[in-house]
Amino acid sequence: MKTWAEMIERQRLERLAMTKIERTTQEQEMTDIVEKLTNGTGVSLDDILGPSRLASIASVRQAAYWYSREGGISLNTIGRFFNRDHTTIIHGCRKHERRAGL
């Protein structure tokens, strides 16, 4: 018979494993989105993930935020992927929507 502590630890480990699987799937989704945008726009992956504030790069990055968000990925997860704060992701999504007329 398992002790209470062993049961709690097992549940914790199961939750961690599920979180890792979800995170990996979401990261793959965002990678796919960024790859499609780089192929379609000619902006490099390094530029999209980098710190550049050039409008031509920022607009593609903001589109990636929006597509990721539309895919149901949380703001914090998108922010971690792009190394940005979640409020930057919100701003980028809104800016993309205004630009695209959505």
Backbone as a chain_set.jsonl record, in Angstrom:
{"seq": "MKTWAEMIERQRLERLAMTKIERTTQEQEMTDIVEKLTNGTGVSLDDILGPSRLASIASVRQAAYWYSREGGISLNTIGRFFNRDHTTIIHGCRKHERRAGL", "coords": {"N": [[0.839, -1.182, 0.0], [0.501, 2.233, -0.811], [1.935, 5.175, 0.571], [0.501, 8.281, 1.702], [2.096, 10.482, 0.961], [3.576, 9.378, -1.16], [1.553, 8.981, -3.033], [0.747, 11.619, -3.545], [3.129, 12.65, -4.592], [3.346, 11.118, -6.92], [1.104, 12.032, -8.35], [1.896, 14.692, -8.719], [4.145, 14.368, -10.374], [2.901, 13.24, -12.622], [1.333, 15.406, -13.443], [3.37, 17.225, -14.116], [4.547, 15.862, -16.264], [2.455, 15.896, -18.152], [2.234, 18.659, -18.521], [4.679, 19.18, -19.718], [4.411, 17.771, -22.125], [2.252, 19.174, -23.3], [3.457, 21.709, -23.502], [5.553, 21.166, -25.282], [4.11, 20.485, -27.586], [2.772, 22.912, -28.085], [4.968, 24.606, -28.447], [5.953, 23.488, -30.779], [3.856, 24.056, -32.52], [4.058, 26.875, -32.594], [6.608, 27.122, -33.68], [6.118, 26.062, -36.226], [4.339, 28.014, -37.199], [6.01, 30.291, -37.244], [7.938, 29.42, -39.08], [6.379, 29.213, -41.432], [5.723, 31.9, -41.766], [8.271, 33.01, -42.135], [9.012, 31.84, -44.538], [7.067, 32.902, -46.23], [7.417, 35.665, -46.095], [10.071, 36.367, -46.192], [11.503, 37.3, -44.069], [13.942, 36.583, -41.685], [14.318, 33.83, -39.351], [15.91, 34.435, -37.149], [15.594, 37.198, -37.094], [12.852, 37.461, -36.502], [12.721, 36.319, -33.964], [14.492, 37.913, -32.666], [15.62, 41.134, -31.241], [14.923, 43.285, -32.878], [13.309, 46.328, -33.859], [12.396, 47.219, -36.225], [9.854, 48.121, -38.494], [9.137, 46.398, -40.584], [9.989, 43.94, -39.693], [8.88, 43.751, -37.13], [6.146, 43.705, -37.713], [5.774, 41.199, -38.897], [6.518, 39.582, -36.768], [4.499, 40.284, -34.96], [2.311, 39.266, -36.326], [2.883, 36.58, -36.048], [2.529, 36.338, -33.29], [-0.247, 36.76, -33.191], [-1.326, 34.648, -34.782], [-0.471, 32.516, -33.225], [-1.88, 32.995, -30.867], [-4.498, 32.781, -31.807], [-4.463, 30.11, -32.233], [-4.944, 29.12, -29.778], [-3.0, 29.239, -27.838], [-1.53, 30.189, -24.775], [-0.949, 33.543, -23.523], [1.305, 33.823, -21.889], [2.829, 31.579, -22.595], [3.351, 32.091, -25.295], [4.802, 34.433, -24.945], [7.069, 33.454, -23.563], [8.183, 31.857, -25.571], [8.894, 33.742, -27.533], [10.525, 35.31, -26.06], [9.453, 37.538, -24.693], [7.402, 39.828, -22.795], [4.092, 39.093, -21.563], [2.356, 41.233, -21.93], [3.417, 42.573, -24.084], [2.825, 40.769, -26.057], [0.03, 40.934, -26.092], [-0.279, 43.608, -26.984], [0.96, 43.374, -29.514], [-0.745, 41.544, -30.805], [-3.134, 43.026, -30.904], [-2.286, 45.17, -32.478], [-1.68, 43.852, -34.874], [-4.264, 42.98, -35.548], [-5.553, 45.469, -36.011], [-4.032, 46.37, -38.189], [-4.542, 44.39, -40.088], [-7.223, 44.599, -40.337], [-8.997, 43.055, -38.856]], "CA": [[0.0, 0.0, 0.0], [1.288, 3.455, -0.923], [1.688, 6.21, 1.569], [-0.114, 9.506, 1.199], [3.149, 11.273, 0.325], [3.903, 8.75, -2.449], [0.457, 9.249, -3.96], [0.833, 13.039, -3.903], [4.303, 12.795, -5.46], [3.001, 10.527, -8.224], [0.202, 12.975, -9.022], [2.701, 15.85, -9.105], [4.957, 13.964, -11.517], [2.0, 13.082, -13.763], [0.992, 16.754, -13.912], [4.561, 17.766, -14.771], [4.709, 15.185, -17.551], [1.43, 16.424, -19.051], [2.595, 20.035, -18.828], [5.789, 19.145, -20.662], [3.87, 17.337, -23.415], [1.496, 20.303, -23.84], [4.403, 22.765, -23.845], [6.263, 20.738, -26.479], [3.165, 20.594, -28.692], [2.557, 24.327, -28.345], [6.199, 25.139, -29.017], [6.026, 23.012, -32.162], [2.883, 24.853, -33.265], [4.619, 28.209, -32.806], [7.715, 26.953, -34.621], [5.503, 25.914, -37.546], [3.813, 29.326, -37.585], [7.14, 31.162, -37.57], [8.532, 28.923, -40.325], [5.51, 29.606, -42.54], [5.858, 33.338, -41.963], [9.589, 33.307, -42.7], [8.985, 31.438, -45.952], [6.175, 33.779, -46.977], [7.772, 37.083, -46.034], [11.498, 36.582, -46.4], [12.129, 37.731, -42.812], [14.612, 35.41, -41.118], [13.93, 33.352, -38.024], [16.66, 35.219, -36.164], [14.977, 38.522, -37.001], [11.558, 37.354, -35.813], [12.955, 36.029, -32.538], [15.443, 38.887, -32.145], [15.118, 42.353, -30.609], [14.732, 44.371, -33.837], [12.038, 47.05, -33.819], [12.049, 47.662, -37.568], [8.44, 47.843, -38.762], [8.998, 45.238, -41.472], [10.22, 42.735, -38.883], [7.916, 43.74, -36.025], [4.814, 43.333, -38.204], [5.767, 39.741, -39.072], [6.542, 39.03, -35.413], [3.163, 40.475, -34.396], [1.439, 38.291, -36.986], [3.165, 35.288, -35.404], [1.833, 36.376, -32.001], [-1.683, 36.644, -33.426], [-1.634, 33.284, -35.212], [-0.278, 31.647, -32.055], [-2.995, 33.247, -29.951], [-5.68, 32.197, -32.432], [-4.326, 28.666, -32.081], [-5.303, 28.75, -28.416], [-1.821, 29.204, -26.969], [-1.636, 31.248, -23.773], [-0.07, 34.698, -23.675], [2.581, 33.557, -21.216], [3.587, 30.604, -23.388], [3.835, 32.816, -26.469], [5.838, 35.338, -24.455], [8.296, 32.688, -23.285], [8.743, 31.408, -26.839], [9.494, 34.886, -28.214], [11.316, 36.037, -25.062], [8.776, 38.809, -24.497], [6.397, 39.877, -21.741], [2.76, 38.814, -22.103], [1.708, 42.477, -22.354], [3.923, 42.832, -25.433], [2.065, 39.876, -26.932], [-1.299, 41.543, -26.217], [-0.131, 44.783, -27.848], [1.255, 42.908, -30.863], [-1.969, 40.948, -31.379], [-4.058, 44.125, -31.219], [-1.728, 45.93, -33.59], [-1.881, 43.033, -36.072], [-5.684, 43.028, -35.881], [-5.829, 46.765, -36.627], [-3.352, 46.421, -39.484], [-5.172, 43.437, -41.003], [-8.652, 44.87, -40.397], [-9.736, 41.918, -38.271]], "C": [[0.886, 1.249, 0.0], [0.933, 4.43, 0.191], [1.054, 7.423, 0.888], [0.914, 10.35, 0.441], [3.531, 10.698, -1.043], [2.804, 9.018, -3.486], [0.488, 10.703, -4.44], [1.999, 13.265, -4.867], [4.021, 12.235, -6.857], [2.089, 11.46, -9.014], [0.973, 14.196, -9.519], [3.525, 15.535, -10.35], [4.106, 13.774, -12.775], [1.605, 14.44, -14.33], [2.165, 17.393, -14.643], [4.761, 17.151, -16.152], [3.699, 15.712, -18.558], [1.763, 17.859, -19.455], [3.71, 20.063, -19.863], [5.309, 18.735, -22.051], [3.108, 18.486, -24.068], [2.439, 21.4, -24.308], [5.13, 22.407, -25.134], [5.367, 20.872, -27.703], [2.951, 22.052, -29.065], [3.802, 24.975, -28.947], [6.344, 24.709, -30.469], [5.052, 23.785, -33.04], [3.447, 26.231, -33.586], [5.8, 28.16, -33.77], [7.182, 26.833, -36.038], [4.978, 27.253, -38.066], [4.949, 30.238, -38.032], [7.795, 30.719, -38.88], [7.7, 29.318, -41.534], [5.635, 31.105, -42.822], [7.222, 33.699, -42.552], [9.638, 32.947, -44.177], [8.163, 32.402, -46.79], [6.611, 35.224, -47.05], [9.239, 37.362, -46.325], [12.225, 37.114, -45.174], [12.711, 36.494, -42.148], [14.079, 35.057, -39.73], [14.636, 34.158, -36.942], [16.066, 36.61, -35.999], [13.668, 38.476, -36.225], [11.758, 37.137, -34.319], [13.864, 37.053, -31.878], [14.789, 40.155, -31.623], [14.766, 43.487, -31.573], [13.346, 44.993, -33.733], [11.673, 47.622, -35.183], [10.616, 47.239, -37.887], [8.257, 46.592, -39.62], [9.185, 43.918, -40.72], [9.165, 42.627, -37.785], [6.53, 43.305, -36.504], [4.705, 41.822, -38.424], [5.746, 39.057, -37.708], [5.154, 39.13, -34.781], [2.146, 39.541, -35.047], [1.642, 36.913, -36.365], [2.498, 35.22, -34.028], [0.354, 36.073, -32.211], [-2.071, 35.229, -33.83], [-1.469, 32.296, -34.047], [-1.447, 31.774, -31.095], [-4.284, 32.641, -30.505], [-5.659, 30.67, -32.344], [-4.587, 28.193, -30.663], [-4.13, 28.675, -27.447], [-1.877, 30.401, -26.03], [-0.628, 32.358, -24.028], [1.299, 34.449, -23.053], [3.45, 32.584, -22.004], [4.159, 31.272, -24.635], [4.973, 33.741, -26.059], [7.144, 34.624, -24.169], [8.976, 32.268, -24.58], [9.49, 32.549, -27.543], [10.38, 35.731, -27.298], [10.779, 37.461, -24.863], [7.796, 38.677, -23.339], [5.013, 39.642, -22.347], [2.044, 40.083, -22.551], [2.188, 42.902, -23.742], [3.154, 41.989, -26.44], [0.658, 40.445, -27.153], [-1.24, 42.716, -27.182], [0.089, 44.36, -29.305], [0.04, 42.303, -31.548], [-2.952, 42.043, -31.773], [-3.57, 44.92, -32.423], [-1.903, 45.155, -34.896], [-3.347, 43.068, -36.506], [-6.066, 44.347, -36.546], [-5.256, 46.843, -38.031], [-4.065, 45.553, -40.511], [-6.688, 43.683, -41.139], [-9.514, 43.753, -39.856], [-10.651, 42.366, -37.149]], "O": [[1.888, 1.314, 0.713], [-0.199, 4.491, 0.671], [1.077, 7.558, -0.335], [0.604, 10.878, -0.627], [3.782, 11.454, -1.982], [3.088, 9.25, -4.661], [0.275, 10.971, -5.623], [1.861, 13.995, -5.849], [4.423, 12.827, -7.859], [2.285, 11.654, -10.213], [0.724, 14.678, -10.624], [3.592, 16.346, -11.274], [4.545, 14.112, -13.874], [1.547, 14.616, -15.547], [1.977, 18.034, -15.677], [5.107, 17.853, -17.102], [4.054, 15.951, -19.712], [1.588, 18.23, -20.616], [3.687, 20.88, -20.784], [5.759, 19.297, -23.049], [3.291, 18.752, -25.256], [2.251, 21.963, -25.386], [5.306, 23.268, -25.996], [5.822, 21.327, -28.752], [2.948, 22.39, -30.249], [3.697, 25.8, -29.854], [6.809, 25.487, -31.302], [5.379, 24.131, -34.175], [3.33, 26.706, -34.716], [5.969, 29.064, -34.589], [7.732, 27.437, -36.959], [5.156, 27.581, -39.239], [4.861, 30.88, -39.078], [8.167, 31.559, -39.7], [8.253, 29.716, -42.559], [5.65, 31.526, -43.979], [7.315, 34.602, -43.383], [10.237, 33.667, -44.976], [8.517, 32.691, -47.933], [6.221, 35.942, -47.971], [9.6, 38.488, -46.669], [13.431, 37.356, -45.226], [12.041, 35.465, -42.059], [13.477, 35.882, -39.043], [14.028, 34.521, -35.935], [16.035, 37.146, -34.891], [13.4, 39.343, -35.392], [11.038, 37.713, -33.504], [13.995, 37.062, -30.654], [13.563, 40.253, -31.564], [14.349, 44.555, -31.126], [12.346, 44.299, -33.547], [10.743, 48.421, -35.29], [10.216, 46.116, -37.578], [7.324, 45.819, -39.402], [8.595, 42.902, -41.086], [8.623, 41.55, -37.538], [5.816, 42.612, -35.78], [3.656, 41.233, -38.163], [5.039, 38.068, -37.515], [4.686, 38.185, -34.145], [1.218, 39.077, -34.384], [0.682, 36.165, -36.178], [1.967, 34.178, -33.642], [-0.229, 35.244, -31.512], [-3.026, 34.667, -33.294], [-2.249, 31.353, -33.914], [-1.945, 30.776, -30.574], [-5.07, 32.057, -29.759], [-6.705, 30.023, -32.377], [-4.467, 27.003, -30.37], [-4.253, 28.112, -26.359], [-2.232, 31.503, -26.446], [0.407, 32.148, -24.661], [2.326, 34.82, -23.622], [4.668, 32.749, -22.071], [5.316, 31.045, -24.99], [5.991, 33.822, -26.747], [8.215, 35.135, -24.497], [10.202, 32.314, -24.684], [10.579, 32.348, -28.08], [10.921, 36.752, -27.722], [11.528, 38.438, -24.864], [7.411, 37.574, -22.951], [4.786, 39.958, -23.515], [1.21, 40.029, -23.455], [1.437, 43.526, -24.491], [2.864, 42.444, -27.546], [0.155, 40.437, -28.276], [-2.059, 42.812, -28.096], [-0.52, 44.918, -30.217], [-0.18, 42.525, -32.739], [-3.538, 41.993, -32.855], [-4.361, 45.296, -33.287], [-2.243, 45.747, -35.92], [-3.639, 43.174, -37.697], [-6.811, 44.356, -37.525], [-5.914, 47.324, -38.954], [-4.18, 45.934, -41.676], [-7.351, 43.048, -41.959], [-10.625, 43.526, -40.333], [-11.342, 41.542, -36.55]]}, "num_chains": 1, "name": "protein.A"}
